[in-house]
Amino acid sequence: MWSGEYVEQTLNDAIQSIPVDDKAKKVLAKKLHGANYDGDVRNLQVIGGMDEAQAQEWAYLIQEAAVWDNFRQLLMGAPTGCNDPEHILDLIRGAMVVEETTKITVVPADKG
């Protein structure tokens, strides 16, 4: 969470953004859960009519959206006042300090 490498999109929103017809979206909504990447890829290929590369990209997005949904569900059990995802992310970012420094090494030249 600290690195910001996540998708702020619900699973349902991710499924609704898949470029397939409404009938396929309805079926995919029942099949895609983000827990089984290979199964999601197969379902996107069979139901969504996608090639393997497209299906893999969408399955990855579905997986990321499922993680976001799980994160939001965890917040529901947080103490009062701490169930706002943006507030929690601010706390996470504020708790981490990363320093980058340049490391220089001096090595004597060969005498020879």
Buried (B, 14 or more C-beta within 10 A) or exposed (E): BEEEEEBEBBBEEBBEEBEBEEEBBEBBBEBBBBEBEEEBBBBBBEBBEBEEEBBBEBBBBBBBBBBBBEBBEEBEEEEEEEBEBEEBBEEEEEEEEEEEEEEEEEEEEEEE
